[in-house]
Amino acid sequence: MFVQWYVAAPFIGIGIAAFILGRPGPVKPFVHIGRSDRVFSNCRRLNSPYEVRPYLSNGHIETLFAAIFRKSAAVKYNRTVLTGPDGGQTAIDSPVTQELCKETPIVLLLPGLASSSRNTYVQHLAAITASAGFRTLVLNGRGCGSRLSTPKTFSASFTGDVRQLVVQLQVEYPQAPLFAVGWSLGANILLRYL
């Protein structure tokens, strides 16, 4: 598809300016303290500097690159609806996979603000974790991928839906290790829960 030069020129100019002005050097590894020492000692990648690709020189360019070039993973989901004590409904999506045993490790994905299992970044990680043999679950926020049935929506301070799902998973799969990944607001909710 051919784009007129006057449409593409501003984006190209912004890209060139961001590339020239936003070229950081290697990002230093995290500073970790206390209980996290064991985790960091087992994760070599977290202890080495992050090398930025020259053509992806900052977060703005990375975001534009992903929005333009990343294709959807086209994940097919099974959906269950979790109803909270207040009547609020949360959609839980899991990629359609082969039968998994009760001890299969679980990965819980919490998308960011106004995102759901339909967003490409969530689909990509859901596809990767499911193909790696994990039981993958995407917790969609209230009203994002499910019907909003109460005046309460999801927010950074509300961990009730995560808490309810984790308890349900511990009852249903007591021997399965549980991992969680959150993006943006989902990461904030996860951190508050922990």
Solvent accessible surface area in square Angstrom, and as a share of the most:
residue,aa,sasa,rsa
1,M,226,1.01
2,F,172,0.71
3,V,67,0.39
4,Q,86,0.38
5,W,187,0.66
6,Y,130,0.49
7,V,75,0.43
8,A,26,0.20
9,A,44,0.34
10,P,75,0.47
11,F,135,0.56
12,I,105,0.53
13,G,37,0.36
14,I,101,0.51
15,G,19,0.19
16,I,97,0.49
17,A,46,0.36
18,A,17,0.13
19,F,66,0.28
20,I,117,0.59
21,L,152,0.76
22,G,21,0.20
23,R,141,0.51
24,P,68,0.43
25,G,48,0.46
26,P,81,0.51
27,V,76,0.44
28,K,173,0.73
29,P,52,0.33
30,F,138,0.57
31,V,140,0.80
32,H,63,0.28
33,I,141,0.71
34,G,56,0.54
35,R,234,0.85
36,S,35,0.23
37,D,73,0.38
38,R,183,0.67
39,V,80,0.46
40,F,28,0.12
41,S,81,0.52
42,N,114,0.58
43,C,49,0.30
44,R,206,0.75
45,R,210,0.77
46,L,61,0.30
47,N,65,0.34
48,S,50,0.32
49,P,70,0.44
50,Y,125,0.48
51,E,117,0.53
52,V,33,0.19
53,R,149,0.54
54,P,79,0.50
55,Y,130,0.49
56,L,28,0.14
57,S,1,0.01
58,N,30,0.16
59,G,45,0.44
60,H,138,0.62
61,I,23,0.12
62,E,63,0.28
63,T,92,0.54
64,L,74,0.37
65,F,87,0.36
66,A,26,0.20
67,A,80,0.62
68,I,113,0.57
69,F,124,0.52
70,R,99,0.36
71,K,150,0.64
72,S,62,0.40
73,A,34,0.27
74,A,82,0.64
75,V,25,0.14
76,K,159,0.67
77,Y,51,0.19
78,N,83,0.43
79,R,110,0.40
80,T,87,0.51
81,V,80,0.46
82,L,16,0.08
83,T,73,0.42
84,G,9,0.08
85,P,139,0.87
86,D,69,0.36
87,G,33,0.31
88,G,1,0.01
89,Q,48,0.21
90,T,1,0.01
91,A,0,0.00
92,I,9,0.05
93,D,2,0.01
94,S,28,0.18
95,P,12,0.07
96,V,86,0.49
97,T,58,0.34
98,Q,123,0.55
99,E,168,0.75
100,L,45,0.23
101,C,79,0.47
102,K,113,0.48
103,E,92,0.41
104,T,11,0.07
105,P,44,0.28
106,I,2,0.01
107,V,8,0.05
108,L,2,0.01
109,L,0,0.00
110,L,6,0.03
111,P,8,0.05
112,G,4,0.04
113,L,127,0.63
114,A,81,0.62
115,S,13,0.08
116,S,6,0.04
117,S,1,0.01
118,R,155,0.57
119,N,54,0.28
120,T,49,0.28
121,Y,53,0.20
122,V,0,0.00
123,Q,19,0.08
124,H,56,0.25
125,L,47,0.23
126,A,0,0.00
127,A,35,0.27
128,I,106,0.54
129,T,15,0.09
130,A,12,0.09
131,S,100,0.65
132,A,69,0.54
133,G,30,0.29
134,F,58,0.24
135,R,34,0.13
136,T,4,0.02
137,L,19,0.09
138,V,0,0.00
139,L,10,0.05
140,N,0,0.00
141,G,13,0.13
142,R,8,0.03
143,G,37,0.36
144,C,24,0.14
145,G,15,0.14
146,S,24,0.15
147,R,161,0.59
148,L,87,0.43
149,S,42,0.27
150,T,23,0.13
151,P,142,0.89
152,K,90,0.38
153,T,63,0.37
154,F,34,0.14
155,S,45,0.29
156,A,31,0.24
157,S,85,0.55
158,F,45,0.19
159,T,18,0.11
160,G,27,0.26
161,D,12,0.06
162,V,4,0.02
163,R,116,0.42
164,Q,53,0.24
165,L,4,0.02
166,V,8,0.05
167,V,84,0.48
168,Q,79,0.35
169,L,9,0.04
170,Q,106,0.47
171,V,117,0.67
172,E,73,0.33
173,Y,30,0.11
174,P,93,0.59
175,Q,130,0.58
176,A,15,0.11
177,P,64,0.40
178,L,66,0.33
179,F,105,0.44
180,A,41,0.32
181,V,54,0.31
182,G,20,0.19
183,W,62,0.22
184,S,89,0.57
185,L,30,0.15
186,G,1,0.01
187,A,39,0.31
188,N,68,0.35
189,I,12,0.06
190,L,22,0.11
191,L,132,0.66
192,R,145,0.53
193,Y,51,0.20
194,L,150,0.74
